Amino acid sequence: MIFKPKKDLLYGLILLPVGLFLIGFGASFPFIFDADLVSIFVITGLLIPFGIYFLWCWFGTSYWISENTLVVKQGPFSRSISIEKIETIERNTMPLVSSTALSLESYIIQYKPYKTFIIAPENIEEFVRILQEKHNHIKFTRN
C-alpha cells in the first residue's frame, strides 16, 4: 500500500521556489555572466542538480508498506525498514531538525536498537494501523 506524504505550505514555499531558482540560475549563468569555462561548469554543475533534487523531494516522496517491509522513498533515495524491527512510532517534538518529512507534524520511527527515521504520511492512523496488523508489537504515541 502506498501512502502520500503530508505536505505543509511552509515546506512548499521553501523547496519549490528554491528548486526553481537554482535550476533557472544554473541554466542561465553562462549567458548572464562573462565567466570562464571552469566557473560555468562548477556553478551550473552544482546548482541544477540541487534544484532538481529539491523538486524531486517535493514531488517524489512516498511511503510503501509491503508484506514485511516499509519503504520510504524521497527523491532519488529510498530506505527499506523491516516491519518486524520497528519498535515505536511517536510524534516528533522537534520537527525542523534534519528531517525527510515535508510537514511540521512528523513522526519518528524507531527500529532496531537506536535507529530512527522521520516520516509524515497524510493519514498517520491508517498508516500505523496497517503496520500494527503486520507486527502487533509496534507502539504508537501520538502526543
Salt bridges, closest charged atoms under 4 A:
GLU105 OE1 - LYS6 NZ 2.56
GLU105 OE2 - ARG142 NH2 3.42
GLU125 OE2 - ARG142 NH1 2.65
GLU126 OE2 - ARG129 NH2 2.57
GLU133 OE2 - ARG129 NH1 2.24
